[in-house]
Amino acid sequence: MGLLMLTQTPSSWATTALLFAIGGFSFPLYAVGSAYTNDWVSQEQVGAAASQLVTLYGFGAMTGPLVAAPFLDIIGTQGFAWSIISLHALILLFLIYRIRAWHAPVTTKNWDNVSFHGRAFFVPATIVSLGVNRRDPKPKN
């Protein structure tokens, strides 16, 4: 989408629509990252991991405009698109590194026999009963 933004004029409706689409696809990165992190940490570490993710997200929100400003200054109106392209390219490189350097947590399942597709798209899920908090039908007097 960032590459599509390079083909548009700065004041067109298509640029505005692309900015909304880029935001719509970029903002969920925090939720995906926190869900991924929670899959890898123990229950005792979830709070600490969440606080570190919030700090990291805040740091990114603070430094993002500082990183985009030189792109705008040097390149001009298309600098914002180039800043988004370059930052998402860095995220892509990190994801490629993580997929290639992936090691499963200690489990009873032998992950060496699982295909790449099975490892990359594995989503652990638990079954939760809807009737956990059933009340005793007899009132206690």
N, C-alpha and C positions, 0 to 999 in steps of 0.2 A: 504494500500500500504506500510505503514511503517512496518507492520508485514511481508509482502512479502520480504521486503528488508533485514530482519533478516536472511532469508534463503539463501541469495546469498553471493557469495564471493566478497570481496571489489573491485576487479579489473575486474569483469565480465561485459559483455555488458548489461545483464539484470539489474544490479545495476544502470548503467547509464540511461537506459530507465526508470526505476522506479523513479530515481531522477528527470528526466524531467516530468514525470507524476505527481509526488508530487508537483513540482513547478507549473505545469499547473493548478492543483486543489487548490493550496494554494494562489497564487497571486490574483485571483479574489475575495478573501475574503474582500479586501478593497472596491472594487466596490460594492459588495453586501451590505456591512456594510453602505456605504455612501448612497446607494439607500434606504435602510431600514430607516436610520436616516432621510433622506429627506421626507419620508412618514409621519413621526411623528412630525416634527417641522413646525412652521408656515413659511410663505415666508420671514418674517422679520428676522427669526432666521437661515435661510439656510447658510448664509455667516459665521456666528459665529460657527455653527455646523461643517461646512466644515473645518474651520481653526483648530478646536479642533481635528477633525479626522486626519488631516495631522500631527498635533503635536503628537497624539497618535501613528500613523503609524511610524513616525520617531523615537519615543521612542522605539517602538518594533523592528525596524530595528537596533537600536543601542544596545539594550539589548539582542536580539536574539543570536548573537554569544557568548555573555558573559554567557548566560544560557546553550548553547550547549557545550561550552568548557569543563566544568566539566564532562559532560557525556562522551565526548571523552577521557578525561584524566583517568577517573575511569574505564569505561567499555571497551574502546579501539575502534576499527573501527566500531563496531555496536552501539557506543554511539550516533552517529548522528541520526540513525533510532529511538533509544529510546527517544532522545530529541524531535523529530518530533511527535512521538506517544504520549508522555506525554503532549506536548503543544496543540495538537489537541484534546486530551482527556479533557483538561481544557476548551477549546472552546465548546466542546460538553456538558460538565456539565453546562456551562453558558447558552447555548441554551436551555437545558432542564429546567433550572431554569426560564428563560424568558418565555418559553411556558406555564409553570405551573403558573407563577405569572402574566400572561398577563391580562392587563386591556385595554379596548378599549378607544380611545380618545372620548371626548364628541361629540356625533353625534346624529342625529335624529333616527338612527337605533338601535333597541334593540338587542345588541350583545349576550344577554343571550340565545336567541332562535337560534343562529347560531351554527352548529355542530363544533366539534373540527377541522375536516378537513377543513371546510369553514373558520375558524379563522386562522389556521396555514398557509393556502395557498392562502389567500386573497391578491390580488394585485390590488390596486386602479389604475384606468386608466382614462384618460380624452380623449375626442374626440376633435381633433384639425382640424379646417378647413384648407384645402390647399389653399383656395382662400382669405385669410385674407387681403393681400396687393394688391388687384386688383387696377389697374390704370384706370383712366377715359379715355375712348377711344378718347375723343375730346381733342386735344391739346389746351392749354391755351396760348393766345397771349397777 
